[in-house]
């Protein structure tokens, strides 16, 4: 990108890269909104599972657009491929949110919704790895340092959330805790999103910040003449 007259193929790949980053930037908060239990049900119940598929499809499209950049880099291609595969699986699992809301008593739908939420967390972790590999190929040391820092924080947050979800669904005996804090467990069981959302919001905010700055670096490199 340091060349003042980049070739047309490079410009096309950079254009798709910027387009993909934009889709990911807007797709992450939309996917969060439609995946929070109970929040979208009031206005999505009448339109079916379509909005969930569209939101996760936007994330899939964004990741797919990134794949046209630096196809000769094997580590980048493999990292991108894993994120794209998980994004595709999430699109297939997204209707389970609607079905679980319509028939919450069916364990099959509950399992599908749980797998979707775990898939979103996994996608968030893999997306940070993709951004980390992407920024390592861009001429901005500050961006690389910030991305490594934010990606590390996000991975720990995702691991913490996955560990909490595993403990909660592992069938642990909560009798002793329930005897000491009966109201607390009742509140957690009724409003689990209140305890999960702060960590998810931090992870998504950090990821969106990296996406935005990465897009700006690319645009400045091509059109701003700064790099």
PyMOL commands that set and color helices and strands:
alter all, ss='L'
color gray80, all
select helices_A, chain A and resi 8-35+41-44+50-66+74-93+95-102+107-135+141-168+175-180+182-190+193-224
alter helices_A, ss='H'
color red, helices_A
deselect
rebuild
show_as cartoon
